[in-house]
Each structure stands twice: as C-alpha cells, then as structure tokens.
Amino acid sequence: MVGATGLRDWVLQRITAVVLAVYVLVLAGFFATHSPVRFDAWRGLFAAPAMRVLTLTAVIAVLFHAWIGLWVVSTDYLKGTARILVQALVLVLLTGCFVWGLRIALGAVG
Amino acid sequence: MTDRRPRFLDLRSIRLPVTAVTSILHRLAGLALLLGLPLAMGLLEYSLRTPEHFDAVRQGLSSPAAKLLLIAGCWALSHHLLAGLRHLALDMHLGEARAAGRCTAWLVLAGGPLLALLFGIWLW
C-alpha cells in the first residue's frame, strides 16, 4: 500500500492468496459433487456457519489481494494522473464488492 | 529523468520466454477476475434469494454465450490460481533453477485450458 513497506504487501498478498485458493477449492468441490446444482443445496451451502465465516474471510481477502495486485500492475504500466485515476477506480470497485460481499456472507438476503 | 539506454521495443520480434508468458497472463487473468468479480457477486447474491431467482440465474447462464464466458472465467481463475501456487513454491525456493522454472511455467500454461475444458464438460 502507499507509503508502506513492500514486505507487508508481499506477506499480505500471499496470506490472502491462500485464503482465496481454499475458498475456490471449496466451491469447486461443491460443484463437483452437486450436479446439477439445486437451490436448496446452494442456499444451504452459503447459510452454513462455517461457510459464512469462510465467505467473510474470502471477501476481506479479495479486497486486499486485488488491491495489492492492481496497485503493483498499475504502478508498473501507468504514470501520473492515469495511475491515480485507475487506482481510485479500483478502490471504488473493490469497496463496492466488499460491502456487497458482506451482504452475502452475513446473510442479509438469506 | 533523462534515459539514454538503448531501447528495443519491436513487439513483432521480441520473443518472450515461457516464464514471461505465464507471468503476463497471471497479471491479465488477475485483471479479468477483478472485472468479473462484481458480475459474479451480483449473480451470487441474486441466486441466493428465492428458488425463482435461482432459476432465473440458471436460465440466464444457460445460453452458449454465457457458457463461453463462464469457461473463459474458469480459465482465468485456473491460470491465476496455478501461477499463484507456482509463485508460492518459488518463495519456498522450490523449482528455482531455469529448467525447473520453465517446466512449471509450461505446466501452469497447460493446466489453465485443461481445467477450463473439464469445467466446460461439466457445464454442458
């Protein structure tokens, strides 16, 4: 992140990567064992307490992971205003996804 | 900054090594995943509301165009995940030699389409 040491980003990027890898594997496992996917099983998956914790963790992880990743890539290729603009857009997008993700994880809809 | 180094940026004759191809695709796939994230989360939230919403999402995703998009997303996710695992291995000093690095880069490059293919078979 801006003004921080690269080491913190480096460590955060890897911790969040592992969290997201686990989340993807859990989802892949669900799809592999539920074909076709039915609504009850789908909703049951995301309503399960363990899965809520995992979804919440993944939502937080993706916020940091995508921000660090896009910060690194945009800093490599863009300069000046373009870079600030793209990074601001990424932050807005990710904040929106974060709030939306909380909604899913905490079950405001379920 | 006055930079007097020689420059060679003829994209038609630059040949990237396989490790560089895997790396740039890791970045591109990451960007694609970010752009796809709002769509995926929107669909997820919608599909969890009621059985009718769920069926609407199913219906919406059953067109060939939507399925192709899902398969492309699966490739991006697979490539990004595999390339990430390769990075974690490198961090632990595994596969750092040039030959091993090239070999694992090829594995990542091949693994993405393979997983996307498997997903495509499951999907259809």
gemmi code that builds the backbone of each chain (N, CA, C; Angstrom):
import gemmi

chains = {
    "A": [
        ("MET", (0.832, -1.192, 0.000), (0.000, 0.000, 0.000), (0.875, 1.254, 0.000)),
        ("VAL", (0.257, 2.350, -0.278), (1.009, 3.592, -0.430), (1.737, 3.923, 0.875)),
        ("GLY", (3.014, 4.199, 0.748), (3.764, 4.646, 1.906), (4.207, 3.536, 2.843)),
        ("ALA", (3.741, 2.330, 2.605), (4.119, 1.234, 3.486), (5.303, 0.479, 2.866)),
        ("THR", (5.869, -0.421, 3.621), (6.963, -1.195, 3.062), (6.395, -2.261, 2.125)),
        ("GLY", (7.220, -2.664, 1.170), (6.782, -3.694, 0.238), (6.593, -5.027, 0.927)),
        ("LEU", (7.313, -5.206, 2.030), (7.252, -6.513, 2.699), (5.854, -6.823, 3.209)),
        ("ARG", (5.185, -5.789, 3.746), (3.835, -6.019, 4.266), (2.901, -6.463, 3.143)),
        ("ASP", (2.994, -5.779, 2.009), (2.190, -6.165, 0.854), (2.505, -7.587, 0.409)),
        ("TRP", (3.781, -7.890, 0.384), (4.248, -9.203, -0.075), (3.637, -10.305, 0.799)),
        ("VAL", (3.695, -10.104, 2.118), (3.152, -11.107, 3.035), (1.629, -11.177, 2.903)),
        ("LEU", (0.976, -10.001, 2.889), (-0.487, -9.959, 2.783), (-0.961, -10.644, 1.502)),
        ("GLN", (-0.246, -10.385, 0.396), (-0.633, -10.958, -0.887), (-0.639, -12.485, -0.819)),
        ("ARG", (0.321, -13.045, -0.096), (0.419, -14.499, -0.014), (-0.592, -15.110, 0.960)),
        ("ILE", (-0.817, -14.448, 2.086), (-1.807, -14.961, 3.037), (-3.202, -14.943, 2.392)),
        ("THR", (-3.527, -13.816, 1.754), (-4.852, -13.711, 1.132), (-4.976, -14.678, -0.042)),
        ("ALA", (-3.860, -14.935, -0.719), (-3.885, -15.886, -1.835), (-4.283, -17.272, -1.347)),
        ("VAL", (-3.720, -17.668, -0.198), (-4.035, -18.994, 0.338), (-5.514, -19.065, 0.737)),
        ("VAL", (-6.010, -17.997, 1.373), (-7.429, -17.948, 1.764), (-8.322, -18.114, 0.529)),
        ("LEU", (-7.999, -17.371, -0.525), (-8.821, -17.406, -1.727), (-8.709, -18.749, -2.436)),
        ("ALA", (-7.518, -19.347, -2.407), (-7.342, -20.671, -3.020), (-8.224, -21.692, -2.306)),
        ("VAL", (-8.253, -21.622, -0.970), (-9.090, -22.544, -0.197), (-10.566, -22.337, -0.565)),
        ("TYR", (-10.965, -21.067, -0.671), (-12.368, -20.758, -0.979), (-12.759, -21.313, -2.362)),
        ("VAL", (-11.867, -21.107, -3.320), (-12.131, -21.604, -4.685), (-12.224, -23.131, -4.689)),
        ("LEU", (-11.338, -23.783, -3.925), (-11.353, -25.241, -3.894), (-12.633, -25.761, -3.243)),
        ("VAL", (-13.100, -25.069, -2.196), (-14.358, -25.473, -1.551), (-15.524, -25.367, -2.548)),
        ("LEU", (-15.570, -24.246, -3.272), (-16.632, -24.058, -4.275), (-16.525, -25.110, -5.383)),
        ("ALA", (-15.281, -25.364, -5.840), (-15.065, -26.356, -6.902), (-15.527, -27.729, -6.411)),
        ("GLY", (-15.214, -28.044, -5.146), (-15.635, -29.313, -4.566), (-17.153, -29.429, -4.528)),
        ("PHE", (-17.810, -28.315, -4.196), (-19.274, -28.304, -4.154), (-19.854, -28.576, -5.549)),
        ("PHE", (-19.330, -27.871, -6.534), (-19.823, -28.055, -7.905), (-19.564, -29.479, -8.401)),
        ("ALA", (-18.407, -30.036, -8.009), (-18.048, -31.381, -8.465), (-18.995, -32.432, -7.882)),
        ("THR", (-19.535, -32.157, -6.674), (-20.372, -33.159, -6.012), (-21.868, -32.842, -6.129)),
        ("HIS", (-22.217, -31.692, -6.695), (-23.630, -31.329, -6.851), (-23.908, -30.969, -8.304)),
        ("SER", (-24.265, -31.969, -9.084), (-24.560, -31.700, -10.482), (-25.859, -32.396, -10.882)),
        ("PRO", (-26.881, -31.627, -11.280), (-26.937, -30.172, -11.340), (-27.119, -29.547, -9.945)),
        ("VAL", (-26.732, -28.305, -9.806), (-26.871, -27.606, -8.531), (-28.343, -27.259, -8.319)),
        ("ARG", (-28.867, -27.571, -7.127), (-30.245, -27.198, -6.807), (-30.262, -26.066, -5.773)),
        ("PHE", (-31.367, -25.335, -5.773), (-31.446, -24.133, -4.925), (-31.208, -24.448, -3.451)),
        ("ASP", (-31.839, -25.512, -2.936), (-31.724, -25.806, -1.504), (-30.286, -26.068, -1.085)),
        ("ALA", (-29.581, -26.857, -1.912), (-28.188, -27.167, -1.601), (-27.332, -25.909, -1.708)),
        ("TRP", (-27.623, -25.093, -2.731), (-26.880, -23.847, -2.981), (-27.039, -22.890, -1.808)),
        ("ARG", (-28.292, -22.679, -1.398), (-28.551, -21.774, -0.285), (-28.020, -22.360, 1.018)),
        ("GLY", (-28.164, -23.689, 1.148), (-27.661, -24.370, 2.359), (-26.163, -24.192, 2.517)),
        ("LEU", (-25.464, -24.262, 1.376), (-24.009, -24.093, 1.409), (-23.632, -22.735, 1.999)),
        ("PHE", (-24.247, -21.673, 1.478), (-23.856, -20.329, 1.901), (-24.444, -19.928, 3.258)),
        ("ALA", (-25.439, -20.685, 3.714), (-26.041, -20.387, 5.014), (-25.330, -21.114, 6.147)),
        ("ALA", (-24.552, -22.152, 5.819), (-23.844, -22.915, 6.849), (-22.857, -21.991, 7.573)),
        ("PRO", (-22.842, -22.091, 8.929), (-21.982, -21.178, 9.706), (-20.522, -21.205, 9.259)),
        ("ALA", (-19.983, -22.384, 9.019), (-18.577, -22.476, 8.611), (-18.359, -21.747, 7.288)),
        ("MET", (-19.337, -21.911, 6.385), (-19.195, -21.275, 5.077), (-19.347, -19.761, 5.193)),
        ("ARG", (-20.187, -19.310, 6.114), (-20.327, -17.861, 6.320), (-19.000, -17.269, 6.764)),
        ("VAL", (-18.334, -17.949, 7.683), (-17.025, -17.472, 8.160), (-16.036, -17.447, 6.996)),
        ("LEU", (-16.071, -18.545, 6.194), (-15.142, -18.654, 5.066), (-15.425, -17.577, 4.015)),
        ("THR", (-16.709, -17.344, 3.735), (-17.072, -16.314, 2.758), (-16.632, -14.937, 3.244)),
        ("LEU", (-16.882, -14.682, 4.537), (-16.486, -13.393, 5.113), (-14.973, -13.205, 5.008)),
        ("THR", (-14.236, -14.262, 5.337), (-12.768, -14.210, 5.243), (-12.335, -13.962, 3.802)),
        ("ALA", (-12.988, -14.645, 2.866), (-12.631, -14.504, 1.453), (-12.946, -13.097, 0.942)),
        ("VAL", (-14.050, -12.531, 1.413), (-14.445, -11.176, 0.992), (-13.393, -10.153, 1.445)),
        ("ILE", (-12.920, -10.326, 2.687), (-11.855, -9.445, 3.187), (-10.562, -9.700, 2.410)),
        ("ALA", (-10.275, -10.988, 2.177), (-9.024, -11.355, 1.488), (-8.983, -10.788, 0.075)),
        ("VAL", (-10.120, -10.871, -0.638), (-10.115, -10.423, -2.035), (-9.933, -8.915, -2.111)),
        ("LEU", (-10.418, -8.202, -1.096), (-10.235, -6.751, -1.059), (-8.737, -6.402, -1.058)),
        ("PHE", (-7.988, -7.024, -0.147), (-6.554, -6.759, -0.055), (-5.803, -7.320, -1.256)),
        ("HIS", (-6.156, -8.567, -1.626), (-5.429, -9.254, -2.694), (-5.532, -8.489, -4.019)),
        ("ALA", (-6.739, -8.097, -4.373), (-6.951, -7.405, -5.646), (-6.350, -6.000, -5.602)),
        ("TRP", (-6.454, -5.348, -4.439), (-5.883, -4.005, -4.331), (-4.358, -4.044, -4.505)),
        ("ILE", (-3.693, -4.941, -3.787), (-2.226, -5.044, -3.895), (-1.848, -5.414, -5.330)),
        ("GLY", (-2.556, -6.402, -5.897), (-2.252, -6.845, -7.259), (-2.403, -5.722, -8.267)),
        ("LEU", (-3.528, -5.015, -8.207), (-3.785, -3.948, -9.180), (-2.879, -2.742, -8.928)),
        ("TRP", (-2.528, -2.522, -7.662), (-1.608, -1.433, -7.352), (-0.256, -1.704, -8.005)),
        ("VAL", (0.220, -2.931, -7.850), (1.518, -3.304, -8.426), (1.478, -3.174, -9.945)),
        ("VAL", (0.439, -3.736, -10.565), (0.366, -3.748, -12.026), (0.176, -2.327, -12.577)),
        ("SER", (-0.715, -1.545, -11.958), (-0.956, -0.194, -12.468), (0.275, 0.696, -12.251)),
        ("THR", (0.996, 0.482, -11.165), (2.212, 1.261, -10.916), (3.298, 0.916, -11.940)),
        ("ASP", (3.274, -0.336, -12.420), (4.240, -0.742, -13.443), (3.979, -0.065, -14.783)),
        ("TYR", (2.718, 0.088, -15.161), (2.407, 0.492, -16.527), (1.906, 1.925, -16.671)),
        ("LEU", (1.414, 2.522, -15.596), (0.815, 3.852, -15.730), (1.586, 4.896, -14.939)),
        ("LYS", (1.431, 6.146, -15.402), (2.100, 7.248, -14.709), (1.101, 8.363, -14.402)),
        ("GLY", (1.440, 9.186, -13.413), (0.711, 10.421, -13.151), (-0.773, 10.242, -12.914)),
        ("THR", (-1.537, 11.086, -13.617), (-2.985, 11.124, -13.405), (-3.650, 9.802, -13.758)),
        ("ALA", (-3.194, 9.186, -14.850), (-3.810, 7.925, -15.287), (-3.722, 6.877, -14.189)),
        ("ARG", (-2.559, 6.838, -13.549), (-2.350, 5.849, -12.499), (-3.268, 6.123, -11.307)),
        ("ILE", (-3.329, 7.370, -10.882), (-4.179, 7.737, -9.745), (-5.638, 7.427, -10.058)),
        ("LEU", (-6.026, 7.752, -11.298), (-7.410, 7.542, -11.713), (-7.783, 6.064, -11.691)),
        ("VAL", (-6.905, 5.238, -12.285), (-7.165, 3.798, -12.328), (-7.190, 3.224, -10.917)),
        ("GLN", (-6.253, 3.660, -10.089), (-6.215, 3.127, -8.728), (-7.431, 3.568, -7.922)),
        ("ALA", (-7.907, 4.781, -8.183), (-9.117, 5.241, -7.500), (-10.322, 4.403, -7.939)),
        ("LEU", (-10.400, 4.134, -9.259), (-11.495, 3.306, -9.782), (-11.477, 1.912, -9.157)),
        ("VAL", (-10.270, 1.350, -9.057), (-10.126, 0.016, -8.466), (-10.604, 0.025, -7.022)),
        ("LEU", (-10.236, 1.070, -6.283), (-10.651, 1.167, -4.879), (-12.169, 1.253, -4.746)),
        ("VAL", (-12.788, 2.065, -5.630), (-14.248, 2.210, -5.593), (-14.909, 0.863, -5.893)),
        ("LEU", (-14.407, 0.205, -6.956), (-14.939, -1.099, -7.354), (-14.818, -2.109, -6.216)),
        ("LEU", (-13.634, -2.139, -5.599), (-13.396, -3.120, -4.543), (-14.202, -2.816, -3.289)),
        ("THR", (-14.367, -1.528, -2.977), (-15.179, -1.173, -1.809), (-16.628, -1.605, -2.028)),
        ("GLY", (-17.117, -1.375, -3.251), (-18.468, -1.821, -3.594), (-18.608, -3.327, -3.441)),
        ("CYS", (-17.634, -4.054, -3.972), (-17.654, -5.514, -3.860), (-17.576, -5.956, -2.405)),
        ("PHE", (-16.817, -5.227, -1.603), (-16.656, -5.578, -0.193), (-17.991, -5.465, 0.546)),
        ("VAL", (-18.674, -4.358, 0.339), (-19.964, -4.150, 1.006), (-20.978, -5.199, 0.532)),
        ("TRP", (-20.967, -5.425, -0.788), (-21.864, -6.423, -1.372), (-21.553, -7.811, -0.811)),
        ("GLY", (-20.250, -8.074, -0.650), (-19.794, -9.368, -0.124), (-20.232, -9.574, 1.313)),
        ("LEU", (-20.206, -8.503, 2.105), (-20.674, -8.583, 3.488), (-22.138, -9.002, 3.517)),
        ("ARG", (-22.897, -8.439, 2.583), (-24.316, -8.748, 2.457), (-24.532, -10.240, 2.225)),
        ("ILE", (-23.701, -10.809, 1.347), (-23.813, -12.232, 1.043), (-23.355, -13.074, 2.240)),
        ("ALA", (-22.199, -12.698, 2.810), (-21.616, -13.505, 3.887), (-22.468, -13.463, 5.150)),
        ("LEU", (-23.008, -12.280, 5.458), (-23.773, -12.142, 6.699), (-25.243, -12.488, 6.498)),
        ("GLY", (-25.629, -12.728, 5.259), (-26.961, -13.253, 5.012), (-28.081, -12.261, 5.158)),
        ("ALA", (-27.844, -10.998, 4.761), (-28.922, -10.016, 4.769), (-30.030, -10.447, 3.808)),
        ("VAL", (-29.664, -11.311, 2.852), (-30.655, -11.763, 1.886), (-31.194, -13.137, 2.242)),
        ("GLY", (-30.481, -13.865, 3.090), (-30.925, -15.243, 3.394), (-31.652, -15.203, 4.674)),
    ],
    "B": [
        ("MET", (13.391, 12.394, -15.991), (14.566, 11.513, -15.964), (15.085, 11.330, -17.381)),
        ("THR", (16.348, 11.700, -17.611), (16.905, 11.514, -18.953), (17.518, 10.120, -19.022)),
        ("ASP", (16.960, 9.356, -19.902), (17.334, 7.956, -20.009), (17.995, 7.727, -21.359)),
        ("ARG", (19.263, 7.367, -21.333), (19.981, 7.199, -22.595), (20.282, 5.738, -22.918)),
        ("ARG", (19.600, 4.857, -22.215), (19.835, 3.445, -22.509), (19.270, 3.104, -23.886)),
        ("PRO", (19.868, 2.140, -24.580), (19.281, 1.713, -25.847), (17.921, 1.066, -25.600)),
        ("ARG", (17.018, 1.259, -26.540), (15.685, 0.671, -26.378), (15.398, -0.275, -27.515)),
        ("PHE", (14.755, -1.378, -27.179), (14.341, -2.320, -28.212), (12.924, -2.742, -27.878)),
        ("LEU", (11.989, -2.173, -28.611), (10.583, -2.457, -28.277), (9.805, -2.911, -29.513)),
        ("ASP", (10.486, -3.628, -30.407), (9.778, -4.142, -31.580), (9.008, -5.393, -31.163)),
        ("LEU", (7.708, -5.183, -30.935), (6.902, -6.268, -30.367), (6.795, -7.471, -31.299)),
        ("ARG", (7.050, -7.246, -32.606), (6.936, -8.375, -33.533), (8.142, -9.300, -33.460)),
        ("SER", (9.269, -8.778, -33.004), (10.439, -9.666, -32.964), (10.920, -9.987, -31.552)),
        ("ILE", (10.239, -9.410, -30.528), (10.566, -9.814, -29.163), (9.944, -11.184, -28.917)),
        ("ARG", (10.746, -12.123, -28.490), (10.218, -13.439, -28.148), (10.283, -13.617, -26.637)),
        ("LEU", (9.117, -13.684, -26.021), (9.092, -13.834, -24.572), (9.388, -15.286, -24.197)),
        ("PRO", (10.199, -15.505, -23.181), (10.350, -16.886, -22.687), (9.043, -17.338, -22.038)),
        ("VAL", (8.872, -18.647, -21.939), (7.593, -19.185, -21.455), (7.264, -18.677, -20.050)),
        ("THR", (8.300, -18.472, -19.248), (8.061, -17.972, -17.887), (7.431, -16.566, -17.927)),
        ("ALA", (7.854, -15.761, -18.923), (7.303, -14.409, -19.043), (5.860, -14.446, -19.543)),
        ("VAL", (5.574, -15.405, -20.461), (4.201, -15.552, -20.955), (3.274, -15.921, -19.798)),
        ("THR", (3.717, -16.888, -18.995), (2.923, -17.303, -17.833), (2.710, -16.128, -16.877)),
        ("SER", (3.745, -15.327, -16.703), (3.678, -14.202, -15.773), (2.717, -13.113, -16.253)),
        ("ILE", (2.816, -12.753, -17.543), (1.943, -11.684, -18.042), (0.493, -12.163, -18.058)),
        ("LEU", (0.290, -13.463, -18.329), (-1.079, -13.994, -18.289), (-1.612, -14.028, -16.852)),
        ("HIS", (-0.708, -14.211, -15.888), (-1.095, -14.160, -14.477), (-1.692, -12.784, -14.170)),
        ("ARG", (-1.003, -11.748, -14.687), (-1.482, -10.371, -14.483), (-2.797, -10.117, -15.204)),
        ("LEU", (-2.843, -10.526, -16.485), (-4.064, -10.290, -17.266), (-5.247, -11.043, -16.670)),
        ("ALA", (-4.992, -12.284, -16.244), (-6.066, -13.076, -15.646), (-6.547, -12.416, -14.354)),
        ("GLY", (-5.603, -11.865, -13.596), (-5.966, -11.176, -12.354), (-6.856, -9.976, -12.633)),
        ("LEU", (-6.495, -9.215, -13.663), (-7.308, -8.059, -14.044), (-8.705, -8.504, -14.493)),
        ("ALA", (-8.743, -9.575, -15.291), (-10.031, -10.093, -15.767), (-10.897, -10.540, -14.587)),
        ("LEU", (-10.260, -11.171, -13.601), (-11.005, -11.632, -12.427), (-11.582, -10.455, -11.653)),
        ("LEU", (-10.811, -9.382, -11.553), (-11.317, -8.186, -10.863), (-12.542, -7.632, -11.586)),
        ("LEU", (-12.445, -7.564, -12.932), (-13.565, -7.019, -13.695), (-14.784, -7.934, -13.629)),
        ("GLY", (-14.538, -9.244, -13.506), (-15.643, -10.195, -13.445), (-16.261, -10.305, -12.055)),
        ("LEU", (-15.506, -9.832, -11.050), (-15.945, -10.001, -9.660), (-17.319, -9.377, -9.365)),
        ("PRO", (-17.570, -8.115, -9.768), (-18.888, -7.533, -9.469), (-20.029, -8.338, -10.099)),
        ("LEU", (-19.794, -8.814, -11.330), (-20.809, -9.613, -12.019), (-21.061, -10.920, -11.271)),
        ("ALA", (-19.974, -11.588, -10.898), (-20.097, -12.872, -10.204), (-20.796, -12.697, -8.859)),
        ("MET", (-20.430, -11.632, -8.117), (-21.031, -11.423, -6.805), (-22.494, -11.015, -6.933)),
        ("GLY", (-22.789, -10.251, -7.972), (-24.176, -9.871, -8.217), (-25.040, -11.094, -8.491)),
        ("LEU", (-24.522, -11.972, -9.349), (-25.254, -13.195, -9.676), (-25.415, -14.084, -8.446)),
        ("LEU", (-24.362, -14.156, -7.631), (-24.412, -14.990, -6.426), (-25.493, -14.484, -5.475)),
        ("GLU", (-25.475, -13.195, -5.220), (-26.463, -12.620, -4.297), (-27.887, -12.846, -4.809)),
        ("TYR", (-28.047, -12.624, -6.119), (-29.376, -12.778, -6.734), (-29.851, -14.231, -6.641)),
        ("SER", (-28.904, -15.163, -6.918), (-29.279, -16.582, -6.969), (-29.646, -17.135, -5.599)),
        ("LEU", (-29.219, -16.445, -4.532), (-29.483, -16.960, -3.182), (-30.831, -16.493, -2.621)),
        ("ARG", (-31.517, -15.602, -3.350), (-32.745, -15.013, -2.782), (-33.880, -16.016, -2.648)),
        ("THR", (-34.392, -16.493, -3.770), (-35.511, -17.445, -3.756), (-35.274, -18.459, -4.872)),
        ("PRO", (-36.013, -19.581, -4.841), (-35.865, -20.567, -5.935), (-36.116, -19.931, -7.306)),
        ("GLU", (-37.025, -18.949, -7.356), (-37.330, -18.304, -8.644), (-36.130, -17.495, -9.145)),
        ("HIS", (-35.509, -16.767, -8.208), (-34.300, -16.017, -8.582), (-33.214, -16.980, -9.054)),
        ("PHE", (-33.071, -18.094, -8.323), (-32.064, -19.098, -8.661), (-32.283, -19.618, -10.084)),
        ("ASP", (-33.541, -19.939, -10.376), (-33.855, -20.451, -11.718), (-33.588, -19.405, -12.797)),
        ("ALA", (-33.844, -18.150, -12.462), (-33.598, -17.079, -13.428), (-32.108, -17.001, -13.768)),
        ("VAL", (-31.266, -17.151, -12.728), (-29.815, -17.125, -12.959), (-29.399, -18.330, -13.804)),
        ("ARG", (-29.948, -19.512, -13.428), (-29.670, -20.733, -14.205), (-30.017, -20.531, -15.671)),
        ("GLN", (-31.212, -19.965, -15.864), (-31.704, -19.724, -17.220), (-30.764, -18.770, -17.958)),
        ("GLY", (-30.409, -17.706, -17.263), (-29.543, -16.693, -17.871), (-28.179, -17.229, -18.245)),
        ("LEU", (-27.695, -18.189, -17.453), (-26.351, -18.710, -17.702), (-26.349, -19.903, -18.657)),
        ("SER", (-27.526, -20.282, -19.164), (-27.598, -21.490, -19.989), (-27.376, -21.211, -21.474)),
        ("SER", (-27.320, -19.932, -21.866), (-27.078, -19.629, -23.281), (-25.616, -19.935, -23.624)),
        ("PRO", (-25.360, -20.323, -24.892), (-23.973, -20.634, -25.283), (-23.006, -19.491, -24.996)),
        ("ALA", (-23.437, -18.250, -25.223), (-22.554, -17.099, -24.983), (-22.171, -17.013, -23.505)),
        ("ALA", (-23.168, -17.199, -22.627), (-22.903, -17.136, -21.192), (-21.975, -18.268, -20.774)),
        ("LYS", (-22.193, -19.461, -21.377), (-21.344, -20.607, -21.021), (-19.900, -20.371, -21.453)),
        ("LEU", (-19.736, -19.772, -22.637), (-18.376, -19.461, -23.099), (-17.701, -18.467, -22.163)),
        ("LEU", (-18.487, -17.489, -21.693), (-17.958, -16.502, -20.754), (-17.540, -17.179, -19.445)),
        ("LEU", (-18.382, -18.127, -18.980), (-18.061, -18.858, -17.749), (-16.781, -19.676, -17.923)),
        ("ILE", (-16.636, -20.305, -19.108), (-15.438, -21.111, -19.366), (-14.195, -20.214, -19.418)),
        ("ALA", (-14.344, -19.036, -20.038), (-13.227, -18.081, -20.067), (-12.867, -17.669, -18.639)),
        ("GLY", (-13.891, -17.434, -17.821), (-13.655, -17.077, -16.421), (-12.969, -18.204, -15.671)),
        ("CYS", (-13.351, -19.432, -15.993), (-12.734, -20.600, -15.356), (-11.259, -20.688, -15.735)),
        ("TRP", (-10.961, -20.384, -17.018), (-9.549, -20.378, -17.429), (-8.778, -19.322, -16.637)),
        ("ALA", (-9.335, -18.102, -16.561), (-8.649, -17.015, -15.862), (-8.379, -17.398, -14.405)),
        ("LEU", (-9.396, -17.972, -13.768), (-9.255, -18.366, -12.369), (-8.227, -19.485, -12.228)),
        ("SER", (-8.286, -20.479, -13.118), (-7.362, -21.617, -13.057), (-5.929, -21.161, -13.288)),
        ("HIS", (-5.739, -20.345, -14.327), (-4.381, -19.886, -14.627), (-3.825, -19.059, -13.466)),
        ("HIS", (-4.661, -18.159, -12.953), (-4.222, -17.280, -11.866), (-3.880, -18.103, -10.615)),
        ("LEU", (-4.710, -19.094, -10.330), (-4.501, -19.956, -9.159), (-3.230, -20.782, -9.320)),
        ("LEU", (-3.067, -21.415, -10.490), (-1.887, -22.255, -10.715), (-0.606, -21.411, -10.715)),
        ("ALA", (-0.658, -20.249, -11.386), (0.513, -19.376, -11.408), (0.831, -18.883, -9.995)),
        ("GLY", (-0.200, -18.665, -9.200), (-0.014, -18.251, -7.809), (0.643, -19.349, -6.983)),
        ("LEU", (0.194, -20.590, -7.191), (0.795, -21.720, -6.475), (2.266, -21.854, -6.862)),
        ("ARG", (2.549, -21.600, -8.157), (3.933, -21.652, -8.638), (4.770, -20.593, -7.913)),
        ("HIS", (4.177, -19.417, -7.723), (4.877, -18.352, -7.013), (5.172, -18.748, -5.567)),
        ("LEU", (4.168, -19.361, -4.920), (4.367, -19.769, -3.527), (5.486, -20.798, -3.433)),
        ("ALA", (5.545, -21.699, -4.419), (6.621, -22.697, -4.441), (7.975, -22.007, -4.616)),
        ("LEU", (8.004, -21.023, -5.525), (9.259, -20.289, -5.752), (9.702, -19.558, -4.481)),
        ("ASP", (8.706, -19.014, -3.750), (9.023, -18.323, -2.495), (9.720, -19.253, -1.513)),
        ("MET", (9.352, -20.553, -1.608), (9.968, -21.534, -0.707), (11.199, -22.163, -1.351)),
        ("HIS", (11.697, -21.480, -2.388), (12.902, -21.915, -3.093), (12.734, -23.269, -3.774)),
        ("LEU", (11.498, -23.566, -4.160), (11.259, -24.806, -4.902), (11.163, -24.478, -6.392)),
        ("GLY", (11.898, -25.211, -7.201), (11.826, -25.044, -8.657), (12.411, -23.740, -9.140)),
        ("GLU", (13.481, -23.288, -8.524), (14.065, -22.008, -8.905), (15.052, -22.114, -10.067)),
        ("ALA", (15.579, -23.324, -10.321), (16.533, -23.490, -11.426), (15.847, -23.182, -12.750)),
        ("ARG", (16.601, -22.804, -13.758), (15.981, -22.365, -15.009), (15.117, -23.461, -15.650)),
        ("ALA", (15.662, -24.675, -15.699), (14.928, -25.771, -16.336), (13.627, -26.057, -15.589)),
        ("ALA", (13.717, -26.116, -14.255), (12.531, -26.396, -13.445), (11.520, -25.254, -13.584)),
        ("GLY", (12.014, -24.022, -13.601), (11.134, -22.855, -13.746), (10.372, -22.888, -15.056)),
        ("ARG", (11.075, -23.244, -16.123), (10.408, -23.347, -17.429), (9.373, -24.462, -17.435)),
        ("CYS", (9.757, -25.577, -16.822), (8.864, -26.739, -16.784), (7.555, -26.391, -16.059)),
        ("THR", (7.677, -25.760, -14.875), (6.456, -25.433, -14.121), (5.654, -24.342, -14.837)),
        ("ALA", (6.359, -23.448, -15.565), (5.634, -22.428, -16.332), (4.786, -23.096, -17.422)),
        ("TRP", (5.346, -24.091, -18.085), (4.574, -24.838, -19.084), (3.383, -25.552, -18.444)),
        ("LEU", (3.617, -26.131, -17.255), (2.538, -26.841, -16.552), (1.377, -25.896, -16.248)),
        ("VAL", (1.720, -24.671, -15.782), (0.687, -23.675, -15.477), (-0.062, -23.301, -16.755)),
        ("LEU", (0.720, -23.091, -17.821), (0.145, -22.677, -19.099), (-0.813, -23.721, -19.650)),
        ("ALA", (-0.457, -24.990, -19.442), (-1.292, -26.081, -19.943), (-2.446, -26.377, -18.992)),
        ("GLY", (-2.199, -26.170, -17.702), (-3.196, -26.508, -16.687), (-4.453, -25.656, -16.779)),
        ("GLY", (-4.281, -24.377, -17.132), (-5.430, -23.477, -17.237), (-6.464, -23.967, -18.232)),
        ("PRO", (-6.052, -24.187, -19.507), (-7.003, -24.684, -20.505), (-7.562, -26.054, -20.143)),
        ("LEU", (-6.726, -26.901, -19.509), (-7.184, -28.240, -19.148), (-8.333, -28.162, -18.135)),
        ("LEU", (-8.147, -27.347, -17.100), (-9.192, -27.195, -16.084), (-10.436, -26.530, -16.689)),
        ("ALA", (-10.196, -25.557, -17.595), (-11.335, -24.910, -18.253), (-12.110, -25.922, -19.099)),
        ("LEU", (-11.369, -26.843, -19.733), (-12.006, -27.890, -20.546), (-12.860, -28.811, -19.672)),
        ("LEU", (-12.277, -29.236, -18.539), (-13.012, -30.097, -17.612), (-14.285, -29.399, -17.128)),
        ("PHE", (-14.153, -28.112, -16.806), (-15.298, -27.325, -16.361), (-16.342, -27.246, -17.481)),
        ("GLY", (-15.863, -27.057, -18.717), (-16.764, -26.992, -19.869), (-17.561, -28.270, -20.037)),
        ("ILE", (-16.882, -29.403, -19.834), (-17.559, -30.705, -19.946), (-18.625, -30.828, -18.859)),
        ("TRP", (-18.259, -30.406, -17.637), (-19.210, -30.436, -16.525), (-20.407, -29.540, -16.817)),
        ("LEU", (-20.117, -28.403, -17.446), (-21.147, -27.388, -17.680), (-22.146, -27.843, -18.736)),
        ("TRP", (-21.630, -28.557, -19.772), (-22.536, -28.896, -20.866), (-23.259, -30.195, -20.641)),
    ],
}
model = gemmi.Model(1)
for chain_id, residues in chains.items():
    chain = gemmi.Chain(chain_id)
    for i, (resn, *xyz) in enumerate(residues, 1):
        res = gemmi.Residue()
        res.name, res.seqid = resn, gemmi.SeqId(i, " ")
        for name, pos in zip(("N", "CA", "C"), xyz):
            atom = gemmi.Atom()
            atom.name, atom.element = name, gemmi.Element(name[0])
            atom.pos, atom.b_iso = gemmi.Position(*pos), 0.0
            res.add_atom(atom)
        chain.add_residue(res)
    model.add_chain(chain)
structure = gemmi.Structure()
structure.add_model(model)
structure.setup_entities()
